[in-house]
Amino acid sequence: MKLWKRNLAILVVSQFLVIAAMTMIIPFLPLYLQELGVTDPDKVAIWAGVIFGANFLTAFLFSPFWGRMADKYGRKSMILRSGFGMAIVLSLTGFAVGPVSLLLLRLANGVISGFIPASIGLVSTNTPKERVGYALGILQSGAVSGAICGPLFGGLLAQAFGYRMIFFVTGAVILLAAFVVLFFVKEEFTPAPGMEKTNTIQDFKTIATKGPILSLYCIVFFIQLAIMGVNPLLSLFVQELTTEANVAFYAGVAVSVMGFANMIASPQLGKVSDKKGAQHVLFYSLLGVAIFSIPQAFVVELWQLICLRFLLGLCLGGLLPAVNTLIRHYAPKGMESRTYGFSNSAMYLGTMLGPMLGGIIVNIIGIRGLFISASFILFLAIIVMKAKVFPITEGKSTADMQRNHNKVEAHQK
């Protein structure tokens, strides 16, 4: 097996383990807070929101730094740093004695996180450029399948052993994934020269001038802002459409069906991205997500919502892999991980602000207005795509874009 295919297969499994482990704990944070002594419902909601966002706040701040370290020491080393670090921090979370200690541990987890972004960086830089779209699509399928299975495993563990045990199991699973990467992933890496002469601000200025990268960062932010504005509040909408006794089950179905569609569509859209051009997959996927978001505001039956979430999931499968493919092709040579580091910061910022914005919108115009707002944000991303990305990505395929990019760089030199 070729090295890039072997690395891809191993990292798909590792990402499945890490995402499954991480998503075991997210649904039970409010319940764990109650176990830690926070009993007032209003305080539980506030603490849960703060603790959920804390992880993404520190991840947003530190992602560019870890991207810089990846260009200096290798992407594999960053995967191992994150894997072993998160295994320790999440295991310690099982010993939390109150909401403050839980908050501090979530902040620490955000500082050392980066397993998934570093995996994307390793795969994108060690895969032939004409196959990057396919490889990133497969990688996303592994992550999404983990996100589907994680809450199920977490629920079973919580019921059998209690909430604290979930954190110990999570730490053990991530530790296993880190050891798998340590022993089986091989990276072809050459340190980027001249890094001691630049800093993070200078790196950003250099990267932002390359092709459509800055516009792609904005698109990543809009995608996460729209999707994360809806997902955490979806159960409230399900509650309007079904009996209260079945809310948790059907909310899980509405989320899982979108993830399942995402998982099966990502590899296929990745192949299309390599053949026809990642810019086309990104545009039509954005258009599909924006369009399928609108009718969700008008459904009157649960089955209608589930069908629309499935169709939306099919389109979601093309978004982030296509964005990451384009970023890979326009990243300055030797600065690939730093380029992804800033992209990850944009993603974490959208993930952090999305639930806050969603909560504000629900309070002002109601839960149905949330879907219209998400569609509006996605149409903004489409406008950025048409105005800033398409004029630069003129090639008909990913390979064509790379040849055009190489000609531009040679002319500039």
TIGUSE-563927 format. One record per residue (C-alpha): residue in one letter; x, y, z. Coordinates in steps of 0.001 Angstrom, whole numbers, padded with zeros to 6 digits, always signed. Example, Ala and Ser with C-alpha at 12.3 -4.5 7.8 and 13.67 -1.06 7.14 Angstrom:
BEGIN
A+012300-004500+007800/S+013670-001060+007140/
This chain:
BEGIN
M+000000+000000+000000/K+001263+003484-000856/L+002353+005512+002150/W-000343+008178+001764/K-003079+005541+001545/R-001725+003735+004589/N-001557+006963+006601/L-005070+007851+005477/A-006499+004494+006580/I-004811+004721+009993/L-005859+008330+010567/V-009469+007582+009592/V-009588+004973+012360/S-007795+007295+014787/Q-010146+010189+014023/F-013120+007906+014551/L-011795+006976+017989/V-011002+010570+018993/I-014293+012091+017801/A-016311+009225+019286/A-014511+009748+022588/M-014974+013528+022564/T-018668+013373+021675/M-019299+010876+024468/I-019035+013684+026993/I-020603+016752+025324/P-024286+015722+025762/F-023739+014972+029458/L-021913+018117+030583/P-025076+019664+032111/L-025827+016417+033946/Y-022235+016186+035176/L-022544+019739+036501/Q-025561+018653+038536/E-023483+015824+039963/L-020836+018404+040915/G-023367+020309+043014/V-024888+022866+040602/T-028609+022283+041125/D-030276+025556+040098/P-031537+025073+036480/D-030572+028616+035424/K-027050+028220+036814/V-026697+024828+035133/A-027583+026389+031766/I-025119+029262+032259/W-022276+027028+033420/A-022918+024502+030638/G-022754+027243+027997/V-019584+028762+029433/I-017864+025386+029805/F-018876+024296+026297/G-017482+027490+024783/A-014308+027549+026903/N-012763+024684+024955/F-013260+026506+021647/L-012052+029842+022999/T-008592+028543+023881/A-008490+026377+020748/F-009216+029512+018680/L-006365+031385+020393/F-003729+028633+020224/S-004460+027058+016824/P-002105+029392+014883/F+000698+028650+017350/W+000315+024893+016925/G+000183+025339+013151/R+003517+027138+013358/M+004970+024329+015467/A+003701+021779+012931/D+005631+023503+010123/K+008710+023459+012353/Y+008535+019994+013937/G+006086+018029+011785/R+002361+017305+011709/K+002745+013892+013290/S+004400+015422+016332/M+001404+017754+016723/I-001023+014830+016504/L+000911+013044+019250/R+001153+016181+021385/S-002586+016660+021186/G-003453+012982+021608/F-001369+012341+024710/G-002221+015762+026164/M-005985+015376+025747/A-005844+011838+027164/I-004351+013245+030366/V-006614+016298+030660/L-009837+014416+029932/S-008937+011698+032410/L-008344+014400+035039/T-011781+015839+034222/G-013243+012746+035852/F-011775+014010+039154/A-013350+017513+038897/V-014740+018713+042234/G-016835+021657+041044/P-017769+023833+038075/V-014644+025993+038362/S-012264+023028+038147/L-014303+021645+035234/L-014035+025011+033466/L-010264+025156+033953/L-009838+021637+032599/R-011958+022479+029535/L-009799+025559+028947/A-006680+023387+029198/N-008177+020879+026778/G-008689+023649+024235/V-005058+024752+024611/I-003659+021321+023764/S-006371+020229+021304/G-005676+019879+017615/F-005695+016141+016846/I-008170+016525+013979/P-006647+019673+012381/A-003143+018169+012572/S-004462+014980+010933/I-005973+017054+008120/G-002639+018842+007697/L-000679+015588+007553/V-003033+013954+005050/S-003249+017032+002806/T+000530+017546+002669/N+001470+013868+002206/T-001199+013024-000381/P-000717+013628-004133/K-002397+016949-004887/E-004691+015405-007474/R-006118+013097-004755/V-006365+015548-001847/G-010123+016067-002220/Y-010813+012336-002080/A-008482+011824+000892/L-010014+014675+002914/G-013499+013379+002111/I-012591+009941+003460/L-011021+011546+006532/Q-014198+013521+007216/S-016254+010330+006947/G-014198+008835+009777/A-014748+011904+011929/V-018491+012092+011244/S-019012+008388+011923/G-017307+008914+015282/A-019638+011837+016000/I-022631+009607+015277/C-021468+006729+017474/G-019980+008749+020347/P-023199+009952+022018/L-024646+006442+021789/F-021613+004898+023491/G-021599+007716+026035/G-025245+007149+026886/L-024701+003446+027436/L-021628+004075+029618/A-023357+006784+031638/Q-026290+004510+032330/A-024066+001602+033345/F-021195+003314+035217/G-022069+006983+035832/Y-020846+010250+034323/R-017331+010287+035802/M-016484+006982+034152/I-017129+008525+030712/F-014126+010838+031139/F-011814+007958+032079/V-012980+005941+029073/T-012597+008997+026838/G-009017+009492+027997/A-008206+005822+027420/V-009671+005811+023901/I-007746+008946+022876/L-004589+007444+024379/L-005129+004355+022211/A-005539+006552+019112/A-002312+008413+019959/F-000365+005143+020261/V-001785+003947+016931/V-000471+007121+015271/L+002862+006837+017095/F+003616+003328+015850/F+001935+003170+012446/V+001804+006631+010811/K+004881+007625+008814/E+005344+011234+007776/E+007499+012617+004996/F+008470+015959+006514/T+011037+018646+005812/P+011160+021562+008304/A+010228+024923+006833/P+013306+027181+006542/G+013560+030690+007943/M+010814+030392+010565/E+012949+032103+013190/K+012807+035296+011079/T+009007+035638+011220/N+006241+035785+013812/T+002543+034882+013792/I+001396+038307+012556/Q+003889+038282+009700/D+002850+034723+008834/F-000795+035777+008631/K+000027+038735+006379/T+001969+036461+004039/I-000732+033785+003949/A-003613+036242+003534/T-002139+037578+000287/K-002061+034145-001367/G-004924+033608-003768/P-008375+033277-002194/I-007188+032051+001219/L-008534+034976+003261/S-011928+034592+001588/L-011860+030857+002332/Y-011276+031662+006013/C-014418+033817+005937/I-016356+030966+004321/V-015183+028517+006996/F-016354+030961+009675/F-019772+031415+008031/I-020253+027645+007667/Q-019548+026941+011333/L-021562+029955+012484/A-024642+028758+010560/I-024390+025052+011390/M-023501+025460+015079/G-026197+028111+015458/V-028801+025424+014748/N-027451+022078+015990/P-027364+022683+019770/L-030945+024039+019711/L-032473+021450+017380/S-033983+019478+020270/L-036164+022501+021123/F-037678+022379+017635/V-038173+018617+017824/Q-040062+019234+021058/E-042590+021287+019086/L-043098+018503+016564/T-043456+015416+018763/T-044576+014234+022177/E-042403+015206+025114/A-041648+011597+026076/N-039853+010958+022787/V-037989+014255+022408/A-034514+012947+023276/F-034802+009979+020927/Y-036123+011934+017953/A-033677+014781+018495/G-030912+012191+018320/V-032412+010831+015090/A-032565+014317+013529/V-028887+014921+014341/S-027712+011411+013427/V-029452+011298+010058/M-027625+014464+009011/G-024325+012970+010162/F-025014+009711+008337/A-025725+011569+005086/N-022557+013627+005577/M-020535+010447+006093/I-021700+008725+002903/A-021470+011871+000738/S-017998+013114+001745/P-015869+010550-000170/Q-018007+010840-003318/L-017931+014619-003313/G-014181+014419-002652/K-013762+012459-005906/V-015847+015032-007764/S-013692+017743-006222/D-010525+016175-007646/K-012045+015742-011106/K-014111+018900-011563/G-012525+021319-009105/A-013003+021863-005387/Q-014397+025346-006031/H-017415+023897-007853/V-018133+021339-005129/L-017864+024049-002480/F-020211+026404-004355/Y-022961+023877-005043/S-022670+022347-001577/L-023072+025794-000017/L-026056+026455-002267/G-027631+023130-001294/V-027201+023703+002461/A-028595+027249+002168/I-031633+026104+000164/F-032453+023047+002313/S-032237+025171+005473/I-035204+027348+004439/P-038038+024759+004298/Q-037050+023434+007737/A-038587+026620+009163/F-042001+025616+007770/V-042253+021880+008535/V-045283+020674+010498/E-044345+017005+010859/L-041218+015415+012310/W-040642+013194+009283/Q-040399+016302+007102/L-037658+017711+009320/I-035756+014405+009279/C-035912+014192+005467/L-034666+017753+005081/R-031859+017157+007601/F-030758+014147+005537/L-030653+016210+002333/L-028779+018956+004169/G-026271+016369+005419/L-025570+015231+001855/C-024584+018780+000952/L-022585+019265+004158/G-020337+016399+003056/G-018791+018645+000416/L-018147+021786+002436/L-015109+021456+004705/P-013214+018910+002539/A-013563+021244-000463/V-012470+024280+001574/N-009460+022395+002953/T-008543+021193-000543/L-008524+024767-001834/I-006521+025965+001171/R-003976+023218+000570/H-003479+024257-003053/Y-003005+027938-002298/A-001002+027618+000935/P+002536+029027+000578/K+005123+026276+000331/G+006497+025396+003755/M+003610+027209+005485/E+000881+024613+005004/S+000285+023922+008686/R+000332+027611+009574/T-002250+028179+006839/Y-004452+025463+008318/G-003815+026854+011796/F-005493+030161+010908/S-008285+028266+009137/N-008875+026245+012299/S-009067+029473+014310/A-011818+030708+011980/M-013623+027389+012413/Y-013331+027467+016227/L-014534+031073+016301/G-017651+030125+014331/T-018189+027069+016534/M-017954+029228+019668/L-020139+032106+018455/G-022728+029978+016637/P-024618+028704+019718/M-024544+032200+021266/L-025983+033770+018113/G-028522+030970+017824/G-029733+031542+021370/I-030172+035282+020709/I-032104+034633+017485/V-034429+032127+019170/N-035202+034655+021916/I-036000+037381+019369/I-037828+035648+016500/G-038346+032058+017668/I-036870+028691+016792/R-038220+028650+013212/G-036468+031906+012431/L-033195+030183+013277/F-033271+028199+010029/I-033919+031328+007948/S-031024+033075+009699/A-028715+030118+009014/S-029693+030219+005342/F-028969+033969+005218/I-025467+033409+006671/L-024794+030660+004124/F-025912+032917+001263/L-023365+035455+002515/A-020745+032705+002136/I-021982+032088-001423/I-021596+035789-002224/V-018011+035709-000933/M-017445+032576-002996/K-018681+034155-006227/A-016977+037509-005690/K-013602+036463-004293/V-012928+032766-004908/F-014252+031990-008384/P-012303+034808-010123/I-009068+033210-008875/T-009887+029494-009153/E-010182+029465-012915/G-008939+025898-013481/K-011511+023251-014373/S-010018+020693-011996/T-007875+020569-008911/A-004847+019652-010999/D-005518+022589-013350/M-005756+024962-010391/Q-002434+023723-009077/R-000745+024266-012440/N-002172+027788-012635/H-001022+028461-009082/N+002488+027203-009842/K+002687+029484-012905/V+001677+032502-010824/E+004272+031705-008157/A+006982+031195-010786/H+006082+034520-012406/Q+006198+036310-009023/K+009631+034832-008301/
